[in-house]
Amino acid sequence: MEIVPARSSDAPEIKRLLEVSGLPTADLRPALLERFLVLREGSALVAVIGLEGTGNAGLLRSLSVSEHLRGGGLGRRMVAAAEALALQRGIVSLYLLTTTAADYFSKLGYRDAPRDTAPARIRNTPQFSELCPSSSSFMVKTLKARP
């Protein structure tokens, strides 16, 4: 299974997968979906992750894996693909918000950060300013290019 950029035609499946995982979908629009990566098993979309950001700061969002494939490392593969894409785009600080997966992301090198340290471009995203509750864990990881 290959991780590939999302297409606008993936929107209904992306929305369904995110909703099943309890993740926000209110801000999904075609321009945003172009920043998502997906993975298919046959014709079914089984994993998704989003990457927003410009300059040196990005927002990792919307990681979801179909329930029947969880626990097999697919989430880790999706995060690694998004991190590699972030580095290609010049993003060196990757932020995320989570209400349920702080322990998971800490194992991947993300650390808790005070919300007030978020760069303006992160604070201004709908995820940060509207969709994720203020009780969400705010985490950051400094990315390093692999040799």
C-alpha positions in Angstrom: 0.0 0.0 0.0 1.4 3.4 -1.1 0.8 6.7 0.6 -0.2 9.3 -2.0 -1.5 12.9 -2.1 -5.3 13.1 -1.7 -7.5 14.0 -4.7 -10.6 16.2 -4.5 -12.6 13.1 -5.3 -11.4 11.6 -2.0 -13.3 14.2 0.0 -16.3 12.0 1.0 -14.1 9.1 2.1 -11.8 11.4 4.0 -14.7 13.0 5.8 -16.2 9.6 6.6 -13.0 8.3 8.1 -12.4 11.4 10.1 -15.9 11.4 11.5 -15.7 7.8 12.5 -12.6 8.7 14.5 -14.3 11.7 16.1 -12.1 14.3 14.3 -13.3 17.7 13.0 -14.4 18.0 9.4 -16.1 21.4 9.3 -13.1 23.1 7.6 -12.5 20.5 4.9 -12.5 22.2 1.5 -10.9 21.3 -1.8 -7.8 23.6 -1.3 -7.2 22.1 2.1 -7.6 18.5 0.9 -4.7 19.0 -1.5 -2.6 19.1 1.7 -3.7 15.6 2.8 -2.1 12.2 2.2 -4.1 9.1 1.9 -3.6 5.3 1.8 -5.9 2.9 0.1 -6.4 -0.8 0.6 -7.8 -1.9 -2.8 -10.4 0.8 -3.6 -11.1 1.7 0.1 -9.4 4.7 1.7 -8.1 3.3 5.0 -5.8 6.1 6.3 -5.5 9.8 6.1 -3.3 12.6 7.5 -3.3 16.3 6.8 -0.4 18.9 6.8 -1.2 22.6 6.9 1.4 25.3 7.0 3.7 27.7 5.2 7.1 29.0 6.0 8.9 27.0 8.7 5.9 26.0 10.8 3.2 23.4 10.0 0.2 21.8 11.6 -0.1 18.1 11.5 -3.8 17.2 11.6 -6.5 14.6 10.9 -4.6 11.4 11.4 -7.0 8.5 11.1 -6.6 4.8 10.3 -9.5 2.4 9.7 -10.2 0.5 12.9 -9.4 -2.9 11.4 -5.8 -1.8 10.5 -5.0 0.0 13.8 -2.0 -1.3 15.9 0.0 -2.4 12.9 2.2 0.7 12.4 0.2 2.3 9.7 -0.4 5.5 11.8 3.4 5.8 12.3 3.9 5.4 8.5 1.4 8.2 7.9 3.1 10.5 10.4 6.5 9.8 8.9 5.2 10.5 5.4 3.7 13.8 6.5 6.9 14.7 8.3 9.0 14.0 5.2 6.6 16.1 3.1 6.9 18.9 5.7 10.7 18.9 5.4 10.4 19.0 1.6 8.2 22.1 2.0 10.7 23.8 4.4 8.7 23.2 7.5 11.0 22.5 10.5 8.5 22.9 13.4 5.5 20.7 13.3 2.6 21.3 15.7 -0.5 19.3 16.5 -3.6 19.4 18.7 -5.1 16.2 20.2 -7.7 15.3 22.8 -7.0 11.6 22.7 -3.5 10.8 21.3 -1.0 12.7 23.3 0.7 9.5 24.6 0.9 8.2 21.0 2.5 11.4 19.6 4.9 11.7 22.5 6.3 8.3 21.5 6.9 9.8 18.0 9.0 12.6 19.4 6.3 15.3 19.9 6.4 17.2 23.2 3.8 19.3 25.1 4.0 23.0 24.5 2.0 25.9 25.9 -0.7 27.0 23.5 0.5 30.6 23.7 3.8 29.6 22.1 2.0 28.7 18.8 3.2 30.8 15.9 0.5 33.1 14.4 0.1 31.0 11.3 -0.8 28.0 13.5 -3.0 30.1 15.8 -4.9 31.4 12.8 -5.9 27.9 11.5 -9.5 26.8 12.1 -8.2 23.7 13.8 -6.4 25.9 16.5 -8.8 28.8 16.7 -12.2 27.2 16.3 -12.4 23.4 15.9 -10.2 21.8 18.6 -11.2 22.5 22.2 -9.0 24.6 24.4 -8.5 21.5 26.5 -6.6 19.8 23.6 -3.0 19.0 24.2 -0.8 21.2 22.1 2.4 19.5 20.9 5.4 20.3 18.8 8.3 18.5 17.2 11.4 19.9 15.6 12.0 18.1 12.4 15.5 17.0 11.2 16.4 15.9 7.8 17.4 12.3 7.6 20.8 11.6 6.1 
